[in-house]
């Protein structure tokens, strides 16, 4: 496979007044400008969706909002990133944070949902759920109820040679636990990985 250098990332700052600032990434200097435009459009769209979720789900006015991002993988023409939005509403007991992630094949511009990482027909939901259930037990993670497995489109990001499946605050654990994140080695999933996709590309030595 040819060497794929990391794509250039610039930070864009948008301010909506005092204590309301959102930072999001912008991909730059790609040879294929159509892919660059497509990737940047979906990043902006997700950042706006996080803002909408924060302003639409809670009563009371917004006292503070900060949005930021983390680059999780930027190699082998695979870009995976997370966008986070923390918002505190007037008279709320505490602020609320949401995390959403995006994973791209920068060669094709395809945005990968969780199901796209695996072979068609593979029972990836059960496979990942079983691994996560073991981690919950081993790490003694407190749950709000019985663990019922992941959703087909469960949140995830890619980090080097791992897929990190995660849950939102309150989704399966109490708020004080934070975001439950479950790193899973790609090598433990090799038999169900779509080797022609981005996860297959990351397994190549």
Secondary structure, DSSP 4 states (H G I P E B T S, - for coil): ----PPPEEEEEEEE-STTEEEEEEEEE--S-HHHHHHHHHHHHHHHHHHHHHHHHHSSS-EEEEEEEEEEEEEETTEEEEEEEEEEEETT-SS-EEEEEEEEEETTTTEEPPGGGGB-TT--HHHHHHHHHHHHHHHTT---SS------TT--EEEETTEEEEE--TTTSS-GGG---EEEEEGGGGTTTB-TTSHHHHHH--
